[in-house]
C-alpha cells in the first residue's frame, strides 16, 4: 500500500480535533520523507492542520466556525512518551492548581529533560523549561512543590507568607517515604529551595535526612525572604533572613 493511501485511510479513523503524529499513522521511519510530503498535500487541501512539528489534527467544522485541536490532547503528547510521563506543567498553571494563585496562565510552561517545546497555536501557547531531574509519574508532584518554593517570591497574588503556609500544608500530607524523596530531589535545586524546604520540614517536626539538606548549604550564604519568626519559627536555623 502506498504511504499516501495508508495515511489517508488511517486519518479517517482519527476523531476530529484529536492531535496525531507519525507514530499514530503507523509510518516507518524510512518513509518519513514520503509521509511528510503526503501530509503537506493534505494540509494544502484543508483536510488536516498542523499544530507543531510532526503533530497534526483534523479540523472540526461547526456552525460557529472551525474548531482548533484539543488542548489536553496536545499537552498529553508532550507530557507522556510511550505511555511514560516525561514532563509536567510548571509556572502559573501549576501554582493555580496548587491553590497558590487565582491567576490563569495565558502561556503554559512545561518542565522536562527532553526536547524543547514551543507551541503557538491560537489560544494554546506552550513553552518548555529544563527540569532539574528526570520526570516520572512518581516524582512530578514533588517537583511541582519544589518549583513553587523556587519561585516563591514571584507567584502572582500570593505573598511569601501565604505561599509558605500553603506549601507547608501540602508537604505535611506527604508520608515519610515521600518526605525523604522530596529532600533527595531538592539537592538538585538552588540553595534557597533547599533552605526553605529544610525550614518547613523542621517546623513540621520532620527529622529524617534534614542533615543532608543542612550539609548541602554554604553556611556563608544568606537567603533573603523577609519573613518573621511567627510565620516560620525555624527559618533562622537555615540561614534565612
Secondary structure, 3 states (H helix, E strand, C coil): CCHHHHHHHHHCCCCCCCCEECHHHCCCHHHHHHHHHHHHHHHHCCCCEEEECCEEECCEEECCEEECCCHHHHHHHHHEECCEECEEEECHHHHHHCCCCCCCCCCEEEEECCCCCEEEECCEEEEEEECCCCCCCCCHHHHHHHHHHHCCCCCCCCCHHHHHHHHHHHHHCCCHHHHHHHHHHHCCCCHHHHHHHHHHHHHCCCCCCHHHHHHCCCCCCCECCCCCCCCCCCHHHHCEC
